[in-house]
């Protein structure tokens, strides 16, 4: 499955070369097939389209971006994602929990930043 995702990213990259330094963010929702309505997700201020079969891949500028969802008083930050040039950073969102929770590999130190 992962090989198929990587192959589709490489094919998309070859067909449309983005300008500047970019990386990729893979968002997975768990469980992928359930009766639970997936939450609205935002990368910085931009709304992410609902995932198809539990996975979506986005091209993002290199740097740190925030993944958020709708909360009671506005957007609730779930985690920060470190986007690196030509790398895929995978973030898994557990939609059964309220509020949804990021599950990812974290870098060194106390910060809660998802890294590739």
Residue pairs with C-beta under 8 A, 6 or more apart in sequence:
5 26
5 55
5 57
5 88
6 88
8 57
9 24
9 57
9 88
18 59
20 61
20 62
21 61
21 62
21 85
22 59
22 60
22 61
22 62
22 83
22 85
22 86
23 59
23 60
23 61
23 62
23 83
23 84
23 85
23 86
23 87
23 88
23 89
23 116
24 57
24 58
24 59
24 60
24 83
24 87
24 88
24 89
25 43
25 57
25 58
25 60
25 65
25 81
25 83
25 88
25 89
25 91
26 55
26 56
26 57
26 58
26 88
26 89
26 90
26 91
27 41
27 48
27 51
27 55
27 56
27 57
27 58
27 67
27 91
27 93
28 51
28 54
28 55
28 90
28 91
28 92
28 93
29 38
29 51
29 54
29 55
29 92
29 93
29 95
30 54
30 92
30 93
30 94
30 95
30 96
30 103
31 54
31 95
31 96
32 51
32 53
32 54
32 55
33 53
33 54
34 95
34 96
36 95
36 96
38 50
38 51
38 95
39 69
39 70
39 93
39 95
39 99
39 100
40 47
40 48
40 69
40 70
41 47
41 48
41 67
41 68
41 69
41 93
42 48
42 66
42 67
42 68
42 69
42 75
43 58
43 60
43 65
43 66
43 67
43 81
44 65
44 66
48 56
48 58
49 56
57 88
60 81
60 83
61 83
62 83
62 84
62 85
63 82
63 83
64 80
64 81
64 82
64 83
64 113
65 80
65 81
65 83
66 77
66 79
66 80
66 81
67 77
67 78
67 79
67 80
67 81
67 91
67 102
67 114
68 75
68 76
68 77
68 78
69 75
69 76
69 78
69 99
69 100
70 76
71 99
76 99
78 93
78 99
78 100
78 101
78 102
79 91
79 102
79 104
79 112
79 113
79 114
80 111
80 112
80 113
80 114
81 89
81 91
81 104
81 113
81 114
82 89
82 107
82 113
82 114
82 115
82 116
83 89
83 116
84 115
84 116
87 116
88 116
89 104
89 114
89 115
89 116
90 104
90 116
91 102
91 103
91 104
91 114
92 102
92 103
92 104
93 100
93 101
93 102
93 103
94 100
94 101
94 103
102 114
104 114
104 115
105 114
105 115
106 112
106 113
106 114
106 115
107 113
107 115
